[in-house]
Amino acid sequence: MKFTLVTVAGFATVANAFSNSAFMGKTSITQAAKSTSQLDMKYKVAVVGGGPSGACAAEIFAQEKGIETVMFERKLDNAKPCGGAIPLCMVGEFKIPETVVDRKVRRMNLVSPNGVEVDIGSTLQADEYIGMCRREIMDKYLRDRAIEYGAECIQALVTNIDVPADHKTNDKSRYTISYSEFKEGSAAGVPGSMEVDLIIGADGANSRVAKAMDAGQYNFAIAFQERIKISDEKMAFYEEMAEMYVGDDVSPDFYGWVFPKYDHVGVGTGTVVNRPAIKQYQKAIRDRAGDKIAGGKIIKVEAHPIPEHYRPRRIQGRMCLVGDAAGYVTKCSGEGIYFAAKSGRMAAEEIVKLMEGGTRLPTQEDMEKTYLAKYDKAYGPTYAVLDILQKVFYSNNGAREAFVELCNSKYVQQVTFDSYLYKRVQGNNPLDDLKLLGETIGCLIKGYANAKPDAVFSNPVESQKRL
Ligand SMILES: Cc1cc2nc3c(=O)[nH]c(=O)nc-3n(C[C@H](O)[C@H](O)[C@H](O)COP(=O)(O)OP(=O)(O)OC[C@H]3O[C@@H](n4cnc5c(N)ncnc54)[C@H](O)[C@@H]3O)c2cc1C
């Protein structure tokens, strides 16, 4: 039986009637009614989006018997445009099988605007690597696992969410989700609607849940990627190798990449400050990779926004954002898969605890004090540091030359890999830190002296919009 407003109101009326009546003391009927209602009723949680954040949230809710979990995914074979790089800790923490990881990258070739190349990776242990995945494979695996745990998955586009005016104060008010369900042979889809008690917005950068709850805007990068099938001989170079190119030709504020996948490479770039020129930057990254991808066949072209920072509001009433919908992508690296999975799992774990076996609904304040506080404490400093690094090292060619030179340092490589692979900074040495500061200043001076000046572009609208 579904937990409807009518049944809640009905039981509340019955309970009130008895508590105010001459039957006070003879509580057995009230208790019987209550316990029957608790057995029958289940609060319904809707997870909108079946990417890493949604799937990892849904699998936690689904394991709680007192909660009914529904996951909406508009396209079950969705291939999210993405480089697909994941840190080693995600493989263990989220029990991702090796079959989901296409390539284990153990070396990174970092290329400066002047073409100086630095080979990164010698500090890695034999069992350490960056995982390279195809999102259509990884997302399906995570989603299927949530379904195995008991989540109901509906292949449908959520088109509207009706938010009741009293949703922050009345835990009996429910959200109405309207959707268009995929049906074989029907181009338009079949319309449907559902009432739910709590919504997890895991629907990515163009989140409809964020819009419905008035979460506010964030600035975003546009990222572009071509999947290019290259010959086996050329693919051999990328066996365990990924490449990162920096320079104003490939991006005025980000980097271009060549990431190896199962039988092809993903070649891409991104920018916030000059989005209209994205195709020009994409051509430049293809040119910079040059002979290494020459003769390759473009098998897929994809583009998608990447959020630059958190949404102004991540929870409203019983609507809660995770992953890209919340804005959890780091600057500098553009990493978001791990943070999506982690935030989905963390939000769900905290909410399940607050729901006490499905006997109550959490308030906005409950969720802010648990999920948000915990997430911000764990990852706030990471976002802040990477934001500063991006501002210092990606803003002009002089700084980019300095960045590449600094990455020659084994100490920098060690600290960078430790923080990326394990999401923690370990083994820092104050003396080395001091030496590093000196080296940074030296590299910046040298970089500025030797760098080619950045090309001037005029895009005041987007440059100034940057927050
Ligand atoms: C080109 C590019 C390269 C990137 N490279 C990397 C990388 O190498 N490593 C990394 O860590 N991060 C990378 N990122 C970032 C990463 O892709 C995201 O941070 C991550 O996918 C966020 O996961 P998510 O589950 O929050 O959202 P998404 O992965 O966007 O998933 C949202 C899901 O919701 C579904 N959906 C959306 N709207 C609706 C709706 N109305 N109804 C029903 N379903 C809906 C979508 O179909 C999708 O499956 C890259 C991003 C881009 C664009």
PDBQT file of the ligand as one rigid body, heavy atoms in Angstrom, charges set to zero:
ROOT
HETATM    1  C1  LIG A 501      33.576  16.314 -21.531  1.00  0.00    +0.000 C 
HETATM    2  C2  LIG A 501      33.636  16.023 -20.054  1.00  0.00    +0.000 A 
HETATM    3  C3  LIG A 501      34.725  15.322 -19.546  1.00  0.00    +0.000 A 
HETATM    4  C4  LIG A 501      34.760  14.985 -18.174  1.00  0.00    +0.000 A 
HETATM    5  N1  LIG A 501      35.794  14.214 -17.723  1.00  0.00    +0.000 NA
HETATM    6  C5  LIG A 501      35.810  13.788 -16.434  1.00  0.00    +0.000 A 
HETATM    7  C6  LIG A 501      36.799  12.876 -15.982  1.00  0.00    +0.000 A 
HETATM    8  O1  LIG A 501      37.642  12.417 -16.745  1.00  0.00    +0.000 OA
HETATM    9  N2  LIG A 501      36.764  12.509 -14.674  1.00  0.00    +0.000 N 
HETATM   10  C7  LIG A 501      35.821  12.962 -13.809  1.00  0.00    +0.000 A 
HETATM   11  O2  LIG A 501      35.853  12.601 -12.625  1.00  0.00    +0.000 OA
HETATM   12  N3  LIG A 501      34.852  13.819 -14.216  1.00  0.00    +0.000 NA
HETATM   13  C8  LIG A 501      34.809  14.217 -15.506  1.00  0.00    +0.000 A 
HETATM   14  N4  LIG A 501      33.790  15.031 -15.939  1.00  0.00    +0.000 N 
HETATM   15  C9  LIG A 501      32.730  15.427 -14.979  1.00  0.00    +0.000 C 
HETATM   16  C10 LIG A 501      31.741  14.249 -14.785  1.00  0.00    +0.000 C 
HETATM   17  O3  LIG A 501      31.260  13.837 -16.037  1.00  0.00    +0.000 OA
HETATM   18  C11 LIG A 501      30.561  14.650 -13.890  1.00  0.00    +0.000 C 
HETATM   19  O4  LIG A 501      31.043  15.336 -12.757  1.00  0.00    +0.000 OA
HETATM   20  C12 LIG A 501      29.739  13.443 -13.438  1.00  0.00    +0.000 C 
HETATM   21  O5  LIG A 501      29.193  12.789 -14.542  1.00  0.00    +0.000 OA
HETATM   22  C13 LIG A 501      28.605  13.851 -12.492  1.00  0.00    +0.000 C 
HETATM   23  O6  LIG A 501      27.785  12.732 -12.214  1.00  0.00    +0.000 OA
HETATM   24  P1  LIG A 501      26.233  12.930 -11.839  1.00  0.00    +0.000 P 
HETATM   25  O7  LIG A 501      25.687  11.588 -11.564  1.00  0.00    +0.000 OA
HETATM   26  O8  LIG A 501      26.100  13.981 -10.816  1.00  0.00    +0.000 OA
HETATM   27  O9  LIG A 501      25.575  13.546 -13.164  1.00  0.00    +0.000 OA
HETATM   28  P2  LIG A 501      25.501  12.930 -14.629  1.00  0.00    +0.000 P 
HETATM   29  O10 LIG A 501      26.617  11.997 -14.867  1.00  0.00    +0.000 OA
HETATM   30  O11 LIG A 501      25.312  14.073 -15.541  1.00  0.00    +0.000 OA
HETATM   31  O12 LIG A 501      24.186  12.028 -14.573  1.00  0.00    +0.000 OA
HETATM   32  C14 LIG A 501      22.912  12.598 -14.594  1.00  0.00    +0.000 C 
HETATM   33  C15 LIG A 501      21.954  11.534 -15.095  1.00  0.00    +0.000 C 
HETATM   34  O13 LIG A 501      20.636  12.047 -14.988  1.00  0.00    +0.000 OA
HETATM   35  C16 LIG A 501      19.912  11.769 -16.161  1.00  0.00    +0.000 C 
HETATM   36  N5  LIG A 501      18.925  12.842 -16.282  1.00  0.00    +0.000 N 
HETATM   37  C17 LIG A 501      19.155  14.163 -16.478  1.00  0.00    +0.000 A 
HETATM   38  N6  LIG A 501      18.002  14.849 -16.482  1.00  0.00    +0.000 NA
HETATM   39  C18 LIG A 501      17.016  13.945 -16.280  1.00  0.00    +0.000 A 
HETATM   40  C19 LIG A 501      15.596  14.051 -16.184  1.00  0.00    +0.000 A 
HETATM   41  N7  LIG A 501      14.961  15.233 -16.294  1.00  0.00    +0.000 N 
HETATM   42  N8  LIG A 501      14.880  12.916 -15.992  1.00  0.00    +0.000 NA
HETATM   43  C20 LIG A 501      15.500  11.714 -15.864  1.00  0.00    +0.000 A 
HETATM   44  N9  LIG A 501      16.842  11.555 -15.948  1.00  0.00    +0.000 NA
HETATM   45  C21 LIG A 501      17.584  12.668 -16.154  1.00  0.00    +0.000 A 
HETATM   46  C22 LIG A 501      20.958  11.773 -17.275  1.00  0.00    +0.000 C 
HETATM   47  O14 LIG A 501      20.542  10.995 -18.385  1.00  0.00    +0.000 OA
HETATM   48  C23 LIG A 501      22.172  11.183 -16.555  1.00  0.00    +0.000 C 
HETATM   49  O15 LIG A 501      22.249   9.790 -16.691  1.00  0.00    +0.000 OA
HETATM   50  C24 LIG A 501      33.725  15.403 -17.301  1.00  0.00    +0.000 A 
HETATM   51  C25 LIG A 501      32.647  16.135 -17.806  1.00  0.00    +0.000 A 
HETATM   52  C26 LIG A 501      32.594  16.432 -19.161  1.00  0.00    +0.000 A 
HETATM   53  C27 LIG A 501      31.411  17.185 -19.693  1.00  0.00    +0.000 C 
ENDROOT
TORSDOF 0
